[in-house]
Amino acid sequence: MKIILVAQPNVAQPQANSSFRFMAESRGLTLKDSFISPSGFCLFTGEREVQGLKIEEGIAQGVGITYLCSLRIIESSSGIIISEKCFKDVTYNRDKVRKLVKEELVKQIQSGLSRNGYSYEEKKIHDLVDSLLNKAYYQQSDKALLRVVKGWGLI
């Protein structure tokens, strides 16, 4: 008996299914795009809105590990990319991503203001960005936690 193996082309296959949607939404993201890579990683791009900005996170999820692959900060109305970064070997967690977004956004704001001759208070920029990102990154989990606490009769 002769067995012939036919290999699939080494091309990522698009997959926009409910498990990808769950992976994105459980992180507070809106799913934009998803596929399974030939290596088996589930790759998806999710976005979150932050008052006039879209923050896109590129995520690779494997068995037992999730990586942040990219971050993109985009001005919502024009679609102009304010910042774009790629990462290698950065494990994903919401707090780490929020910190990376804050660092990049503060840096971009400060350099943009300086290039255009504006003076600014560094603390004000940090406080404003921190407040906006807290809302964007923790709003859904805060609501879920409050539902649980309410169910326990604590509030």
N, C-alpha and C positions, 0 to 999 in steps of 0.2 A: 504494500500500500504506500502511495506517495502522498505526502502532506505538503501543500503549498501554502505558505504564509503570505498574506498580502498586507503590507504595512500601510497605515493611514498616513497621509502627508503630515508633516510636522508643522501644522498650522493651527493656531488657536481657534476654537469653535465658539461662536456667539451663544450665550446662554442668558436669557432674561427671564428667570423663573422665580418662584416664590422664595426659594432658599436664599437667593442673592438679595431679594428685597428685604427678607428678614435680617440678613447680616448687616445691611446698610441701615435699616430703620432701628435696629437694636443699638446702633451707635448714634442715633439722632440724625442720620443722614437721609437725604432723598436720593434714591438710586438713579444714576444717569446712564451708566453703561456697565456691562458685565460680560465676562467670558471665562472659559476654563482654558488655561494654558496647556501646552503639550507636557509640561512638567507635572501637571496635576493641581497646580495652585488655582484657586478661585480668585480671579482678579476683578475688581470692580471699582468704579468711580462713583463717589457720592458727593453731594454738595449740601451746604447749609447756608442760610441767609443771615447776614449780619448787617443790618441797616445800610442798604445801598451797596453792599459787597456780597459776592458769592465766594465761598471758600470751597474749593474742590479738593477732595482727598482721594488719592489713588492708593488702594489697599490690596495686598496679596494675602490670602488666607490659605494656609495649608493645614495639615494634620497637626494639631497641637501648637501652632505658631501663627501669628498674624504680623505682617510687616506693613509699615507705612512706606510707600514707594515714591509718592509725589505730593506736593502741595501747590495749589495755584490760587492766588487771590485775584479776583476779577471785579471790576466796577460793573455793577449790575445793568445800568441803563445803556451803556455804550459797548460793553463786552471787552473793554480794554484790559489787558493783563497787567496788573500792578506788580505782581511778583510770581515767580515760578521756580520751584526747587525740586530736585530729584534726590532721593535718599537710597542708601544701600545699607542693609543690616540694621535698620531702625525698627525695633519691635513696636507694635502699635498698642497704645493705650490712650484713652481720651485726654488724660491730664498732660501727657507728653506732647500730644499733637496740639492741644490748646496752647501750651507754652511755646512751641515752635512757631505757631501762627502769630502769637503775641509778639515775639521777638522780631519776626519779619515785618509785621505790620507797623510796629513802632519805628523800626529802622527806616522803612519806606516813607512814613509820615514825616519823620525828622529830616531826612535828606531832601524830600520834596519841598518842605517849608523852607529849609536853608537855601536850596538852589533858587528859590523864588523870592528871597529877601525877607521872609517873615520871621519874627521872633516868636518864641514859644516857651512855655514852662514844661519842662520834661515830665514833672510829676503829673501835670494835668493830662498829658498824652497817655502816660502809663495807666492812670486811673480810668480814663474814658475807655481805652481799648480793653482793659481788664473787665470793666463792667459789661461792655457789649459782648465780649467773648464768654463771660460767665453765663449770660442769658442764652446765648446761642448753643453753648455746649452742655448746659445743665438743665435747661428748661423742661425737657421731656422727662428726664429721670427725677427731677424734683416733683413734677406732677404725679408720677407713678408712686413715689415714696409717700407723698401726702395722701394719696388714695389708700395706701396700705395703713398708714398711721390713723387715718380717719376710721377705717374699718376696725381698728383695734380700740377705738373709742378714746384716743388720746387728744383729739381735737374735735 
